[in-house]
Amino acid sequence: MAATPDGKGYWLAAADGGIFTFGDATYAGSEGGAQLSAPAVGLAATPDGKGYWLVFGSNQRPLAGKVVGIDPGHNGLNYTAPQIINQPVFNGQETNL
């Protein structure tokens, strides 16, 4: 899904490459009904906001069934707020410090 530049509409992509438009989003074609080599997994608006690019996935699924953790980095001043950072955190399965 991608929003139009003015935020008054959006495009929605289906796995088969079909595109649905809402609000002021302009329809610029789709791959719906075409034989795709991989499923459509997303969509991005073009820089000028007048169209979109479909994003295709892969038939290989190396992360299927895996849990992926994202580490956003480390703030060098975390030590200045131990009352905030020294709290238990739920990791999706259990609570850890």
N, C-alpha and C positions, 0 to 999 in steps of 0.2 A: 504494500500500500504506500502511496506517496501523495502528499498534499500539493495543491496548486500553489504558486507563489503568493497569492493573496489570501490563502487559507480558506477560501470560500467553496472549495471543491476538492475532490480527490479521485485517484485512480486505484482500482483494486484488481490484482492479478490472481487468477485461478491457477491451479497446478497444471492444467492443460494449456496454459498460455492465453486463455481468454481474458479480455480486459473489460472491466465494468467502470463506467464513469458516473460520478455524482457531482451535483452542484455545477460550478462553472468549468469543470474539467472537460477538455476537448478530446473526443475520440480520434485516435490516429492509427487505428488498425490493431489487430491482434493475431496470435498464433492459434487461437481456439480451433480445434478440429484438425490441426496439422499433426503429422507424425513427428513427435519430438524425441530427441536422443536422451533427454533428461527432463525432469519436472521443472517448471517455473517455480522459483522459491522466493522471488521478490521483484521489486520494480523500483526504478529511480527516475525522478523527473529530470528532463534535460535542463542544462543551465539556463536556457531562455524561458523555461516553463511552458513551452508550447507542445511538448510531447513527452515521451517516456522511453526508457530502456527496460526490457525484461531481463531479469537475472535468472540464469538457469543453474540448477544444482548438478549433482553428480549421481550416477547410478551406484557408485561405490559409497558406502556409508561406514567409514572407519570408526566413527564415534557413536554409532547406534548402541544404545544401552549403557553408555558411559555417562558419568557425571563430570562436568567441566567446571572448574573454579576459575574465576577471573580475579586477578589481583590488580587493583587499580593503581598500585604504586605505594610509595611511602613518603609521608610528610615528615621532613626533618625536625619539625617542632612538636611532634606528638607528645614528647615527654613533658611539655608544659601543661597538659590537660589530662592527668592520670584519672581524674574522676569520670572522664568520658571514655578514654581508651581502655581502661582496665575493667571492662564489662564483659560478661559472658556473651558469646555470639552463637546464634543458631546456624549451623552449616548445612541445613537441609536434612540432616539425619539425627544430630544430637547437638547439645549446647556445649561449647568449649570456650575456654578463656584464651 
